[in-house]
Amino acid sequence: MGPKQTARPAIRRAPHQLRGMTVTSSLSVSRRIVLAGLVVGIGLASAPGWAQSPTPKAGGTLVYLEQQAHTNLYPPAGGFYPNGGILNQITDKLTYQNPQTLAIEPWIAEAWAVNEDKTEYVFKIRKGVTFSDGTPLDAAAVAKNYDAFGRGNKELKLPVSEVINNYERSEVLDPYTVKFVFSKPSPGFLQGTSVIGSGLVSPATLDRKFEDLGDATKIVGSGPFVVSKQVLGKELLLTARKDYAWAPKSSANQGRPYLDQIRYLITAEDSVRIGALLAGQADVIRQIQAYDEKQVEAAKYVIYAPSTRGVNNSVVFRPDNPLVADLRVRKALLHATNAKEIVQTLFSPNYPQATSIIASTAAGYVNIADKLGFDLARANALLDEAGWTRTGNGLRQKDGKELVLTAYESLPQPQNKATLQLVAQQWAKVGVKLNVLAGDAGSRVADDLDPLKTPVSPAMVGRADPDVIKSQYHPANRDVLRQKGGQSSKVQGFVDARLNGLLEAVASEVDDQKRLAVAGDIQRYVVDQAYAIPIFEEPQAFAAAPYVKGLAFEAVGRPSFYNTWLDKK
Amino acid sequence: MSSRYLVGRLGQALLVLWAAFTASFVLLQLLPGDAILIKFEGGDLGLSPQQIAEIRLAYGADEPVLLQYVHTLAGFLQGHFGYSIQRGVPVTEAILANLPATAWLTALGFAVATLLAGTIAVVSSLTGLRWLRSLLRGLPPLFVSVPVFWLGIVLIQIFSFRLKLIPVIGAGEWEGLVLPVLTLAVPISAPLAQVLIRAIDEVRTQPFVTVARAKGASSRWVLFRHVLRNALGPTLTLAGVLFGELLAGAVVTETVFGLNGIGRMTEQAVNNQDAAVLQAVVVISAAGFVLINLAVDLLYPLIDPRLRKTVGATT
């Protein structure tokens, strides 16, 4: 294999890298310039000259520190980052979404055909692929996987996959050709075959009960690594599959993974993860807070902040609550929110300020920053117009009721409590109070379903397809606005048929151009209705030792260790 | 020790276990929400209300409470602790995986704490140096005020990250226990040392000590022969009670050091209202308490011969 660097990790670090130049020696300055060049996309391709030791070396064990233990590794449960970080190494997908171009490329499926109205998909399966238990990965195995993901299995308690809509059935046309039939047009399906949640597992795994799949050793995939040991809640050991030979075509490496083993260790404490990395006890860590980035960079370690390419980290309203039912109130709060101040105070350049409800790197993105401006005068005027008048204590009142709202912090989102508290300070300037609650998990989930108790909520979700907007807003999916007939039985009457229609259109529009146009309409509509206040584009933040090379990330920011190698003597 | 006494104690123990089980069951029922709500209904999985209803049915979560109680109790009696909704594995499996680490951590932590407390008490009682004495006597209040969480992080920063003496990540089995054991032992040693010092001071004022000294015994001889033995009683009682502290300390220590133990499992189960795990932890901790207190009661007569006679005379 030539000295090729594979898929450039989605490092969004240009400003930091350049800043670092002034303090480094001339040799590393030139390296950094090339690196910075790579980052901004100049002279990418194969960059053989820039690294001192460009030939990947096989061997070694990578120590990876994860903040939380994995839960259930049934692939559709892979949305949870600790799960996805494991599944991405041990399973392969039918198709490969190129993280740079977001184009769908062949992987386990060599080729595919889709009918005109996107209700039938035929996949030609690559020959010679096996699961690590020796079973062949053929059309029958693929059909069995998608039947489980698309329809679920009540007996085994396997839930339906979030990314597969309108699934009807599969047909095995010949041992290496499979056809999927949908009840309605499903244009998002092709991209859906490339996500973590569509990782292919051995038929034996799918015969197990859902509750047995928390044990990682029972997840048998065809991926470059195999789970060889697990200490529940503490440690997971992945071992390279030496006979692996079916990487996506665009991968520089086509053979076995370079690493021999990967040790996942659960280290909940932020300071311990960072300390261990800097002290040489670990090679890569996940989840580093913006305020810790400087410490890592000062030690010349590398921060990777791949975008999650989905719905931005936002604050959403539940219009079923009378306090925020009035568009003018929501709009006022949208203009009273200073996203720039939040990003500058709490985050770093790895957290770009939002310019739409989805990330600028997401499919179908439209820049609507002009609708999101911070404008206190306008906010005050809108609230006055809506009949909320200021009282002696500074709070606005209407019909004897104070404008007091409540939100629960979301633990998985970075510094969410601090973010909400800053939003609360900003809203206080226009006479609106926001209570930020921590609460126990039970109260949080129960209250969050009730718009009367939580009129405001933080929200985000990642997936590199316009379908992600539907996942977030449609009442049949995550239903963040809490519509009647959706997730919550507590909703009195709020339904937005227009929004739902647009969301369904994005999930079923067969013409790609029209589909992207609809995605644009939704972004404008959600902000025009001020249903959501987008704040920043959420990355997944990782840090790695400088000798860790070839660390890559899939389209939504989960690490891929297939091409990773250790440049150590 | 009569067998009647033992049977009585055993009956008491079972009653305590049942009461702990029932109380925890009731309390968990009273909390808003449950593990299924937290795991499946937050909206992140995009499940429809119908799918959620099916999940609830499959886990038997909507059965009448009384029926759930009977089922759970019957399961516990047969050694089936149920299924951890949050972890996705049977509770027994989770506990077996986590118990050894906690057992070693707490046992060693307690041993080191005892050693530390004994040393502080004895040296501070024997030394003729006033400054050493006040220094040592100042330690327990300091130790008890140190938060376990902070102590753990400071120890890691100093010994692992700065001095690089002991790795925290990927350490060997015993190597990895050094810092956690120390973290756990320091706060536990404080009350032990405090009580032991106070008891030693008190016993020393007793007439028999004066008699022994008058006979020409050295201060060290009197301390080890007479005083310490008499002073151990209250310390032993406290040691039994400290078992609870040990478990609480284990929760924090295991989280900071990323150890896989019952404490960390409890913390996660509390966060996710994983009732089956919590019930099992409560019952196991109650069993631990019962056993330790039984051991303490049985040890008393060995340390203090007077107690042996009173048992015989009154029952």
Interface residues (C-beta under 8 A of the other chain):
Chain A: V63 L65 A69 T71 N72 A77 G79 G152 K154 K157 P159 V160 E162 F210 E211 D212 L213 G214 D215 V231 L232 G233 K234 E235 R263 L265 I266 T267 A268 E269 S271 V272 G275 A276 L278 A279 Q281 A282 D440 A441 G442 S443 V445 A446 D448 L449 V461 S471 A476 N477 R478 D479 V480 Q487 S489
Chain B: L31 P32 G33 D34 L37 I38 E41 G42 G43 D44 L45 G46 L47 S48 P49 Q51 E54 I55 A58 Y83 S84 Q86 R87 G88 V89 P90 E93 A94 A97 N98 I153 I156 Q157 S160 F161 K164 P167 V168 I169 G170 T255 V256 F257 G258 L259 N260 R264 M265 Q268 N271 N272 Q273
